[in-house]
């Protein structure tokens, strides 16, 4: 990962369009929560595992979505 991509993922200063961070992050968190609600509940049966998945689905969606936006922003 290049330094500019790292700085985009861990800060807001280097984005060409700063709205990506403020609009994209909640949208991707919502999509991750929706994916958890649709699919994650059926993957495990224990309460602690459901809690872990409830955190991982939106978190993963935000990181992957922000990475895609950072790549698009860098083009």
Secondary structure, DSSP 8 states (H G I E B T S, - for coil): --HHHHHHHS-SSS-SSTHHHHHHHHHHHHHHHHHHHHTGGGT--SHHHHHHHHHHHHHHHHHHHHHHHHHHHH-
